[in-house]
Each structure stands twice: as C-alpha cells, then as structure tokens.
Amino acid sequence: MTERNRWLLSWLAVAPAAAASSAKLVDSDPWWQIRTGQLIWDTGQLPATDPFSWTITGRPWVLNSWGFDVLLAGAHHVAGMAGAALLGAVWAWIALGAMLLLARSWGAPPAPAVIVLLAGSVLYTSWFSSRPQLADYAAVPLLLVLVGLVLNRTRSLRQRVGGLVGVLMLQVAWVNLHAAATLGIAIVCLLCAGDAVRAWRESSSPPLPWYVAVTVVSTVGALVNPYGFGVLTQAAKVREASLLIREWSPASVTHWQDMTFLALAILAMVVAVRRRWWGPSFVIAALAIAGVTMIRFLPVAGATVLPMLAAAVRLPAVAAIAERRRHWVTAVAVVAVTLTLAPAAVGLSRPGRSQYGADLVAALPSGCKLFNSYVLGGPLILDRPDVPVSLDSRSDLYGEEFITELGAMTADDLVDRGVTCILLRDTDARVPALRTDPRWRLAGEEESFALFLRTPA
C-alpha cells in the first residue's frame, strides 16, 4: 500500500469518532443559525438588525458566522435537524483530516497519528457539534501546513507561491464561516517569528520577503468579509458580552477536560522544542495561554497539540521503541478504531436529537408575548417564528447586563411588561411562585420545562 493510501485509510479510520458527534446538538445555537441562514437564502442579504426578539427588536446585529449559517440552513432544508447534525459530523471529520495532514507534514507515521487523534477525540465530545467553531479546528492545522510550505526554503518557488495562494483562500473561507479567522493572522506572525529564531540559531539570513508576503496575504484574506475591518475587533466585543458563558470563562482546575488539554499542550511544547520547531512551539504556547483565560481556545490548541504528539514518534528514543513494537502499534490503532464504532452507530441512529420541549414549543399560542429560558431561544426562533423570543443564545447581541436583568425579573415585572406566556426550565427559581400565582396557569410540562399562560383578568 502506498504512503498516500495509508493516510487516506487513516482518515477513514477516524470517521467514526466524528460520526459519534451527530448524536446530539449540545446547545441551542444551531436553531437560530438555521433560521438566520434561511433569511439569508430568502432575502439575498445579511440581516443588519435583530429580527427574532421583542426585547431588543431593531438592535444592530453583526453576524459572526453567516457562511456557516447558510450551510446549516441548506442541510436543514434537505434533512431537518438530522441534516444539521450530520453536517457537524462532516465538519468534525474534515477537522480530524486536517490534523492528520498536519501530523503527516511533521513526519508522523499513519498508525500513531490515528491512535493519538482517536484518543484525543474524547476531549472533543462537547466541542464536536454543529457549531461554526468547527471551522477553527480545521483551519488552524491547515494554516500551519500552508505557512510551513511557504517558509520552507527547500521548496520550489512555484510551491511556495502556491502556499501563499492557499493561505489567502483559506483565510477568505475561514472568516466567512467564522469571524475567528483573525486568529490566523496571529498564528502566521508567530510562525514567522519562530522561523526567524531558527534562522538566527543557524546563523542564516531570515527570508524577510516571505514573512511580509505571508503576513500580508493572511491579513488581506481575513478582511474579505461583509464587515471589512470591523472583523478585527469583533472577537473582543463578543467576549466582553459573553462572560456569563462557560466557554468564554477561564480554564477550571476542577474540569478534567480543561486540565487534560493543558497537560497535553505542555507535553507537545516539549516535543516541539526537542525537535527545534520554534514556530509550532510558539503557536502551541500562545493557544494554550489563550485557553487558560478562555476555555473555547483549548480545543483550538488541541488541533495543533495532537498532531505534534503524533510527531513525537520521530524523536530518537520514541522512534526506537515504535520500530521494535510496530506490530503492536498497528494493533492498538485497530483496537482504537473498533472502540469508536459503537458511539458512531448510536450517533448515526438518531442524529440531531433534541433535549428541548418540542410539544410545549408547539403549544404556544400564536403571537403571544413570550418570556423564555435562554436555552429555548434558538428552538423557538426556528420552530415558532410567529412568537418572538425574549432571549436566546446570541449573548453578544444581548450583552451580559441585559441578560442579568432579564434573569432577575419577577412575576410582577413580567405582568408589567405585558408578558402573556412563559416557558422556563422547571429549575428556574421563578417556577414555584408561578405555580401558585393566580395570574398564571400551568399549561403543560415536558422533560425539564414548564409552560405558563396568563389567566384572564
């Protein structure tokens, strides 16, 4: 079997790990993203103000993933929520393929790379879902491969120019799938800085024209988006408004996934330094530090960490062991793939299953003035466009202060605001009071949600 075919087989081998992610949608974002994509399909333009809520109607709205929203809407049109979930599984598979490609470029053999990625996929159980962040997990390793091609002095001029074109195309696609593509500019700068350190240690001249070219190309690509230069500050604005969301919070020492990501990042940095790969070590260090301050960067760091750990097999001490035990390495890879088949079968049997109260959503009176839980906003936006929401998971649009204000509203406040229907989690502190309040009647309960309707005066 040729080397290329072995790597294609490796990509097929990690497919079950991606398929397992289609079992559920872990948050309510995909619902409103589908509805947004539908609006874009129908109108041919991006919405400029909020069209979904009654609390902030008309507030300016900057989309951070319009391209991904359009793809989700297309998948939903073909196969409903199952299609949206399966699209996420495909994106997860693409991301794993990009990690394999990076591992290959760093010299990792196929079997160890499969073992490392399948073991590492356990850390992505809550991240591999139909979310625009999947584009980040694929784009970051692809960017490292392309920039490595540009800065590789052993490559021909044609190959290096091709790498520049690839960086440009990747940045354009990434920024329109997810505005986090500005991260790519920082990664390019770190890789150039690392290459300059390499040149200094080797007493050679750094290729300054290539540094400038790849930095300019990555920046230009990120600016090819509907909001132009505004995308450069968008991430900071989203973080400022989303501090109540866990993924924007600092890493927790009590969370095993957070600590495992960071421990693996430290190990990967050791491997990179041992191999004198200064650029990748700078990138891994920067992403790990970002992950300490914001959890959402940890899986992005993992997209570089796992390929680097797979490349550790080229270290002399590890290589000697791997060579003596190569049959065992292959056997472990086969076992790892086999263990992922059962979760994949479960995921593909019921893709996109919902944990939200679909019957209660359907029971809402048309046009009622609704007060709802944060997690229900997305499903309501998609399934009941005739009932504007009070809140949904677009935290960057509502802002931390306004979300806190809504969370503190009492039954009297809701009556004063003219609310006529309430749909909340049954764990909400207001639910016990609503059950005994004569102004409201319990109209239904499903799973962990309760629906209340306003009684006649």
KOLZAGU-777677 format. One record per residue (C-alpha): x, y, z; residue in three letters; residue number from 1. Coordinates in Angstrom, 3 decimals, decimal comma. Layout:
<rs>
> X|Y|Z|Ala|NUM
...
</rs>
This chain:
<rs>
> 0,000|0,000|0,000|Met|1
> 1,353|3,418|-0,952|Thr|2
> 2,035|6,127|1,615|Glu|3
> -0,825|8,237|0,243|Arg|4
> -3,286|5,362|0,530|Asn|5
> -2,219|4,681|4,106|Arg|6
> -3,050|8,257|5,025|Trp|7
> -6,413|8,071|3,236|Leu|8
> -7,137|4,894|5,198|Leu|9
> -6,173|6,765|8,363|Ser|10
> -8,691|9,471|7,550|Trp|11
> -11,378|6,821|7,111|Leu|12
> -10,305|5,302|10,418|Ala|13
> -11,115|8,498|12,358|Val|14
> -14,525|8,901|10,690|Ala|15
> -16,403|7,008|13,454|Pro|16
> -15,091|9,478|16,048|Ala|17
> -16,626|12,291|14,002|Ala|18
> -19,872|10,387|13,388|Ala|19
> -20,403|9,944|17,125|Ala|20
> -20,794|13,710|17,444|Ser|21
> -24,010|13,643|15,383|Ser|22
> -25,923|12,068|18,265|Ala|23
> -26,988|15,402|19,708|Lys|24
> -26,779|19,149|19,400|Leu|25
> -25,137|20,368|22,597|Val|26
> -26,526|23,911|22,662|Asp|27
> -29,323|25,984|21,146|Ser|28
> -27,188|27,933|18,657|Asp|29
> -27,864|25,738|15,593|Pro|30
> -31,582|26,524|15,661|Trp|31
> -31,254|30,292|15,359|Trp|32
> -28,311|29,850|12,991|Gln|33
> -30,515|27,768|10,687|Ile|34
> -33,218|30,443|10,794|Arg|35
> -30,576|33,085|10,046|Thr|36
> -29,329|31,057|7,101|Gly|37
> -32,891|30,772|5,832|Gln|38
> -33,274|34,548|5,995|Leu|39
> -30,087|34,981|4,004|Ile|40
> -31,277|32,455|1,405|Trp|41
> -34,674|34,173|1,141|Asp|42
> -33,542|37,805|1,068|Thr|43
> -30,120|37,510|-0,514|Gly|44
> -28,582|39,748|2,156|Gln|45
> -27,381|39,629|5,739|Leu|46
> -29,791|40,871|8,436|Pro|47
> -28,487|44,143|9,875|Ala|48
> -30,764|44,312|12,922|Thr|49
> -32,292|41,730|15,245|Asp|50
> -35,410|40,173|13,669|Pro|51
> -36,174|37,490|16,278|Phe|52
> -36,883|39,044|19,687|Ser|53
> -39,346|41,543|21,141|Trp|54
> -36,976|42,782|23,843|Thr|55
> -34,276|44,169|21,515|Ile|56
> -36,072|44,445|18,191|Thr|57
> -34,109|46,591|15,757|Gly|58
> -30,819|46,491|17,682|Arg|59
> -27,844|46,386|15,253|Pro|60
> -26,653|42,823|14,736|Trp|61
> -23,256|41,770|13,389|Val|62
> -23,169|38,123|12,309|Leu|63
> -20,007|36,192|13,116|Asn|64
> -20,723|33,021|11,120|Ser|65
> -23,022|33,872|8,207|Trp|66
> -21,403|31,330|5,862|Gly|67
> -21,797|28,510|8,356|Phe|68
> -25,404|29,585|8,947|Asp|69
> -26,142|29,282|5,218|Val|70
> -24,620|25,784|5,123|Leu|71
> -26,681|24,758|8,159|Leu|72
> -29,854|26,078|6,557|Ala|73
> -29,107|24,071|3,424|Gly|74
> -28,526|20,887|5,425|Ala|75
> -31,727|21,511|7,384|His|76
> -33,675|22,028|4,147|His|77
> -32,516|18,612|2,930|Val|78
> -32,849|16,530|6,105|Ala|79
> -34,148|18,632|9,008|Gly|80
> -32,247|18,730|12,295|Met|81
> -30,682|15,376|11,426|Ala|82
> -29,115|17,045|8,404|Gly|83
> -27,787|19,881|10,558|Ala|84
> -26,245|17,397|12,997|Ala|85
> -24,718|15,319|10,202|Leu|86
> -23,198|18,471|8,718|Leu|87
> -21,442|18,971|12,049|Gly|88
> -20,162|15,386|11,899|Ala|89
> -18,782|16,008|8,398|Val|90
> -17,048|19,165|9,608|Trp|91
> -15,587|17,247|12,562|Ala|92
> -14,260|14,655|10,099|Trp|93
> -12,729|17,427|7,993|Ile|94
> -11,093|18,848|11,125|Ala|95
> -9,640|15,450|12,032|Leu|96
> -8,404|15,122|8,456|Gly|97
> -6,675|18,497|8,737|Ala|98
> -4,984|17,342|11,946|Met|99
> -3,812|14,182|10,185|Leu|100
> -2,446|16,288|7,348|Leu|101
> -0,504|18,425|9,826|Leu|102
> 0,786|15,333|11,601|Ala|103
> 1,964|13,969|8,251|Arg|104
> 3,749|17,222|7,406|Ser|105
> 5,574|16,946|10,729|Trp|106
> 6,735|13,404|9,962|Gly|107
> 4,271|11,306|11,958|Ala|108
> 3,506|7,795|10,632|Pro|109
> -0,193|6,971|9,960|Pro|110
> -0,837|4,423|12,736|Ala|111
> 0,488|6,538|15,657|Pro|112
> -1,379|9,539|14,271|Ala|113
> -4,648|7,580|14,265|Val|114
> -4,073|6,401|17,844|Ile|115
> -3,344|9,913|19,111|Val|116
> -6,300|11,508|17,309|Leu|117
> -8,796|8,866|18,391|Leu|118
> -7,615|9,122|21,990|Ala|119
> -7,712|12,918|21,776|Gly|120
> -11,209|12,927|20,262|Ser|121
> -12,534|12,045|23,731|Val|122
> -11,690|15,619|24,716|Leu|123
> -13,922|16,945|21,920|Tyr|124
> -17,157|15,250|22,998|Thr|125
> -18,686|18,609|23,954|Ser|126
> -16,989|20,548|21,134|Trp|127
> -17,676|18,416|18,039|Phe|128
> -21,191|19,641|17,325|Ser|129
> -22,767|21,704|14,554|Ser|130
> -21,144|24,999|15,514|Arg|131
> -19,054|27,438|13,460|Pro|132
> -16,109|26,755|15,777|Gln|133
> -15,618|23,534|13,801|Leu|134
> -14,165|25,712|11,053|Ala|135
> -11,465|26,828|13,520|Asp|136
> -10,431|23,258|14,317|Tyr|137
> -9,925|22,556|10,600|Ala|138
> -8,444|25,927|9,584|Ala|139
> -5,700|26,151|12,215|Val|140
> -3,863|22,919|11,272|Pro|141
> -4,355|23,659|7,559|Leu|142
> -2,850|27,117|8,085|Leu|143
> 0,210|25,618|9,777|Leu|144
> 0,686|23,258|6,832|Val|145
> 0,417|26,071|4,267|Leu|146
> 2,654|28,534|6,107|Val|147
> 5,177|25,757|6,630|Gly|148
> 5,191|25,274|2,867|Leu|149
> 5,738|28,997|2,255|Val|150
> 8,636|29,237|4,713|Leu|151
> 10,312|26,000|3,637|Asn|152
> 13,460|27,015|1,753|Arg|153
> 13,811|23,560|0,179|Thr|154
> 10,565|24,044|-1,761|Arg|155
> 10,470|25,453|-5,270|Ser|156
> 9,281|28,996|-5,947|Leu|157
> 6,125|27,624|-7,537|Arg|158
> 5,312|25,564|-4,443|Gln|159
> 5,903|28,486|-2,084|Arg|160
> 3,725|30,809|-4,165|Val|161
> 1,092|28,077|-4,206|Gly|162
> 1,273|28,061|-0,420|Gly|163
> 0,623|31,819|-0,380|Leu|164
> -2,425|31,359|-2,586|Val|165
> -3,592|28,607|-0,264|Gly|166
> -3,239|30,872|2,775|Val|167
> -5,289|33,562|1,036|Leu|168
> -8,076|31,165|0,039|Met|169
> -8,139|29,553|3,482|Leu|170
> -8,419|32,900|5,260|Gln|171
> -11,246|34,054|2,972|Val|172
> -13,200|30,837|3,554|Ala|173
> -12,480|30,817|7,300|Trp|174
> -13,501|34,416|8,022|Val|175
> -16,848|33,961|6,279|Asn|176
> -17,544|30,687|8,054|Leu|177
> -16,458|32,080|11,420|His|178
> -15,094|35,506|12,287|Ala|179
> -12,373|33,901|14,427|Ala|180
> -10,213|33,858|11,287|Ala|181
> -8,424|36,907|12,670|Thr|182
> -6,678|34,339|14,869|Leu|183
> -4,999|33,182|11,672|Gly|184
> -3,098|36,465|11,364|Ile|185
> -1,613|35,997|14,840|Ala|186
> -0,685|32,394|14,032|Ile|187
> 1,114|33,482|10,869|Val|188
> 3,082|36,099|12,820|Cys|189
> 4,065|33,508|15,445|Leu|190
> 5,231|31,074|12,773|Leu|191
> 7,325|33,800|11,131|Cys|192
> 8,823|34,722|14,494|Ala|193
> 9,679|31,085|15,141|Gly|194
> 11,289|30,773|11,721|Asp|195
> 13,359|33,883|12,464|Ala|196
> 14,587|32,235|15,676|Val|197
> 15,530|29,148|13,661|Arg|198
> 17,455|31,288|11,167|Ala|199
> 19,246|33,104|13,988|Trp|200
> 20,265|29,841|15,694|Arg|201
> 21,522|28,502|12,358|Glu|202
> 23,341|31,773|11,594|Ser|203
> 21,444|32,127|8,320|Ser|204
> 19,524|35,025|6,817|Ser|205
> 15,802|35,037|7,609|Pro|206
> 13,562|35,173|4,499|Pro|207
> 12,059|38,568|5,323|Leu|208
> 10,226|38,991|1,974|Pro|209
> 8,360|35,713|2,608|Trp|210
> 7,491|36,805|6,156|Tyr|211
> 5,993|40,016|4,799|Val|212
> 4,201|38,246|1,956|Ala|213
> 2,506|35,580|4,067|Val|214
> 1,515|38,094|6,771|Thr|215
> 0,010|40,494|4,226|Val|216
> -1,801|37,691|2,398|Val|217
> -3,301|36,290|5,622|Ser|218
> -4,459|39,776|6,659|Thr|219
> -5,981|40,578|3,275|Val|220
> -7,817|37,243|3,285|Gly|221
> -9,311|37,946|6,719|Ala|222
> -10,590|41,323|5,521|Leu|223
> -12,563|39,785|2,639|Val|224
> -15,831|39,657|4,562|Asn|225
> -19,083|41,684|4,693|Pro|226
> -17,861|43,779|7,647|Tyr|227
> -14,354|44,596|6,413|Gly|228
> -12,025|45,927|9,118|Phe|229
> -14,789|45,535|11,715|Gly|230
> -13,963|41,845|11,975|Val|231
> -10,658|42,733|13,668|Leu|232
> -12,429|43,906|16,837|Thr|233
> -15,431|41,613|16,686|Gln|234
> -13,981|38,822|18,857|Ala|235
> -13,185|41,239|21,705|Ala|236
> -16,738|42,587|21,632|Lys|237
> -18,210|39,086|21,706|Val|238
> -16,055|38,094|24,684|Arg|239
> -16,987|41,231|26,613|Glu|240
> -20,678|40,449|26,151|Ala|241
> -20,372|36,684|26,823|Ser|242
> -18,637|36,437|30,194|Leu|243
> -21,637|34,558|31,611|Leu|244
> -20,997|31,715|29,140|Ile|245
> -18,643|29,000|30,375|Arg|246
> -16,661|28,659|27,158|Glu|247
> -15,601|32,304|27,485|Trp|248
> -14,509|31,737|31,103|Ser|249
> -11,010|30,798|32,316|Pro|250
> -9,998|27,139|32,417|Ala|251
> -11,005|25,349|35,602|Ser|252
> -8,645|23,201|37,668|Val|253
> -11,641|21,016|38,596|Thr|254
> -12,587|20,257|34,987|His|255
> -10,747|17,205|33,660|Trp|256
> -11,020|18,194|30,003|Gln|257
> -9,530|21,638|30,626|Asp|258
> -6,609|20,228|32,591|Met|259
> -6,019|17,416|30,095|Thr|260
> -5,866|19,858|27,192|Phe|261
> -3,331|21,970|29,069|Leu|262
> -1,231|18,988|30,150|Ala|263
> -1,077|17,712|26,572|Leu|264
> -0,151|21,214|25,378|Ala|265
> 2,823|21,272|27,741|Ile|266
> 3,894|17,836|26,515|Leu|267
> 3,531|18,941|22,881|Ala|268
> 5,680|22,004|23,553|Met|269
> 8,406|19,741|24,919|Val|270
> 8,261|17,706|21,709|Val|271
> 8,379|20,843|19,540|Ala|272
> 11,344|22,282|21,416|Val|273
> 13,205|18,962|21,294|Arg|274
> 12,777|18,952|17,517|Arg|275
> 13,769|22,637|17,286|Arg|276
> 10,441|23,607|15,771|Trp|277
> 10,202|27,096|17,190|Trp|278
> 7,239|28,330|15,170|Gly|279
> 4,873|25,496|16,166|Pro|280
> 6,075|25,745|19,768|Ser|281
> 5,186|29,465|19,788|Phe|282
> 1,719|28,698|18,362|Val|283
> 1,012|25,920|20,862|Ile|284
> 2,184|28,104|23,765|Ala|285
> 0,037|31,057|22,633|Ala|286
> -3,085|28,931|22,150|Leu|287
> -2,564|27,195|25,495|Ala|288
> -2,212|30,548|27,281|Ile|289
> -5,339|31,778|25,494|Ala|290
> -7,085|28,582|26,643|Gly|291
> -6,175|29,326|30,252|Val|292
> -8,012|32,645|30,001|Thr|293
> -10,826|31,432|27,686|Met|294
> -11,831|27,768|27,529|Ile|295
> -13,009|27,999|23,919|Arg|296
> -9,346|28,189|22,804|Phe|297
> -8,450|24,819|24,332|Leu|298
> -9,913|22,696|21,502|Pro|299
> -8,253|25,055|19,004|Val|300
> -4,951|24,413|20,777|Ala|301
> -5,733|20,700|20,623|Gly|302
> -5,833|20,891|16,827|Ala|303
> -2,083|21,586|16,903|Thr|304
> -1,234|19,656|20,059|Val|305
> -2,492|16,263|18,857|Leu|306
> -0,523|16,328|15,559|Pro|307
> 2,602|17,358|17,476|Met|308
> 2,176|14,454|19,889|Leu|309
> 1,780|12,116|16,916|Ala|310
> 5,030|13,531|15,521|Ala|311
> 6,769|12,668|18,810|Ala|312
> 7,313|9,195|17,366|Val|313
> 10,168|10,720|15,344|Arg|314
> 12,119|11,559|18,479|Leu|315
> 15,057|9,113|18,637|Pro|316
> 14,059|7,453|21,914|Ala|317
> 10,409|7,091|20,912|Val|318
> 11,276|6,025|17,361|Ala|319
> 13,415|3,154|18,623|Ala|320
> 10,564|1,811|20,751|Ile|321
> 8,000|2,289|17,976|Ala|322
> 10,182|0,432|15,490|Glu|323
> 10,581|-2,563|17,804|Arg|324
> 6,853|-2,594|18,565|Arg|325
> 5,447|-1,553|15,196|Arg|326
> 3,062|-4,531|15,064|His|327
> 1,726|-3,580|18,471|Trp|328
> 1,259|-0,001|17,326|Val|329
> -0,847|-1,212|14,404|Thr|330
> -2,879|-3,473|16,707|Ala|331
> -3,559|-0,614|19,118|Val|332
> -4,720|1,547|16,198|Ala|333
> -7,160|-1,178|15,103|Val|334
> -8,499|-1,522|18,656|Val|335
> -8,902|2,252|18,951|Ala|336
> -10,943|2,380|15,742|Val|337
> -13,079|-0,560|16,906|Thr|338
> -13,901|1,178|20,180|Leu|339
> -15,297|4,183|18,294|Thr|340
> -17,736|2,106|16,216|Leu|341
> -20,400|1,751|18,922|Ala|342
> -20,645|5,508|19,698|Pro|343
> -20,714|6,168|15,950|Ala|344
> -23,616|3,739|15,497|Ala|345
> -25,523|5,471|18,296|Val|346
> -24,858|8,877|16,768|Gly|347
> -25,955|7,860|13,290|Leu|348
> -29,071|6,069|14,550|Ser|349
> -30,640|9,273|15,889|Arg|350
> -28,715|12,256|14,567|Pro|351
> -29,677|15,662|15,895|Gly|352
> -31,901|14,504|18,725|Arg|353
> -33,216|17,420|20,756|Ser|354
> -33,302|17,877|24,513|Gln|355
> -35,833|20,686|24,325|Tyr|356
> -39,597|20,600|24,952|Gly|357
> -40,868|20,386|21,369|Ala|358
> -44,503|19,818|22,415|Asp|359
> -44,503|22,874|24,669|Leu|360
> -42,969|24,976|21,909|Val|361
> -45,753|23,812|19,583|Ala|362
> -48,407|24,560|22,234|Ala|363
> -47,574|28,267|22,469|Leu|364
> -50,466|30,486|21,327|Pro|365
> -49,598|32,260|18,106|Ser|366
> -48,446|35,830|18,658|Gly|367
> -48,259|35,601|22,448|Cys|368
> -45,746|37,799|24,224|Lys|369
> -43,264|35,227|25,446|Leu|370
> -40,755|35,167|28,274|Phe|371
> -38,452|32,185|27,838|Asn|372
> -35,328|30,459|29,114|Ser|373
> -32,002|31,239|27,479|Tyr|374
> -31,572|27,701|26,125|Val|375
> -35,004|27,670|24,468|Leu|376
> -34,492|30,813|22,415|Gly|377
> -32,895|29,026|19,464|Gly|378
> -35,538|26,292|19,023|Pro|379
> -38,292|28,908|19,371|Leu|380
> -36,747|31,138|16,702|Ile|381
> -36,687|28,255|14,222|Leu|382
> -39,866|26,353|15,069|Asp|383
> -42,137|29,251|16,099|Arg|384
> -41,240|32,329|14,051|Pro|385
> -44,715|33,691|14,900|Asp|386
> -43,697|34,026|18,575|Val|387
> -40,823|36,494|19,148|Pro|388
> -38,472|35,430|21,945|Val|389
> -37,386|37,438|24,958|Ser|390
> -33,886|35,938|24,948|Leu|391
> -31,741|33,452|23,052|Asp|392
> -28,111|32,325|22,960|Ser|393
> -26,819|35,287|20,912|Arg|394
> -25,167|36,606|24,051|Ser|395
> -23,005|39,041|22,085|Asp|396
> -26,183|40,748|20,874|Leu|397
> -27,969|40,953|24,238|Tyr|398
> -24,971|41,704|26,433|Gly|399
> -24,157|40,494|29,941|Glu|400
> -26,000|43,318|31,711|Glu|401
> -29,259|42,803|29,815|Phe|402
> -29,145|39,003|30,268|Ile|403
> -28,672|39,514|34,013|Thr|404
> -31,559|41,983|34,057|Glu|405
> -33,900|39,502|32,379|Leu|406
> -32,807|36,773|34,769|Gly|407
> -33,800|38,937|37,747|Ala|408
> -37,322|39,735|36,524|Met|409
> -40,129|38,670|38,876|Thr|410
> -43,696|37,624|38,046|Ala|411
> -44,844|41,183|38,750|Asp|412
> -42,230|42,548|36,339|Asp|413
> -43,427|40,168|33,635|Leu|414
> -47,028|41,247|34,092|Val|415
> -45,976|44,879|33,891|Asp|416
> -44,135|44,155|30,617|Arg|417
> -47,291|42,643|29,134|Gly|418
> -45,992|39,054|29,005|Val|419
> -48,772|36,553|28,236|Thr|420
> -46,861|33,262|28,086|Cys|421
> -43,843|31,918|29,970|Ile|422
> -41,671|28,937|29,047|Leu|423
> -38,944|28,173|31,583|Leu|424
> -36,856|25,332|32,922|Arg|425
> -38,564|23,774|35,919|Asp|426
> -35,395|24,503|37,916|Thr|427
> -35,856|28,249|37,409|Asp|428
> -36,350|29,966|40,790|Ala|429
> -39,484|31,690|39,484|Arg|430
> -41,356|28,496|38,613|Val|431
> -42,566|27,630|42,180|Pro|432
> -44,057|31,117|42,551|Ala|433
> -45,713|30,918|39,139|Leu|434
> -47,368|27,625|40,089|Arg|435
> -49,271|29,339|42,915|Thr|436
> -49,791|32,727|41,272|Asp|437
> -53,483|33,106|40,266|Pro|438
> -52,463|35,312|37,331|Arg|439
> -50,859|32,304|35,656|Trp|440
> -51,945|28,747|34,930|Arg|441
> -49,717|25,793|34,234|Leu|442
> -50,476|24,813|30,627|Ala|443
> -48,041|21,923|30,317|Gly|444
> -44,811|20,261|31,410|Glu|445
> -42,361|18,328|29,282|Glu|446
> -38,922|16,966|30,109|Glu|447
> -37,460|19,728|32,284|Ser|448
> -39,597|22,660|31,080|Phe|449
> -42,864|24,231|32,197|Ala|450
> -45,309|26,378|30,191|Leu|451
> -47,473|29,019|31,883|Phe|452
> -50,219|31,090|30,217|Leu|453
> -51,718|34,319|31,537|Arg|454
> -55,193|33,847|33,009|Thr|455
> -57,944|36,298|32,077|Pro|456
> -58,063|39,385|34,284|Ala|457
</rs>
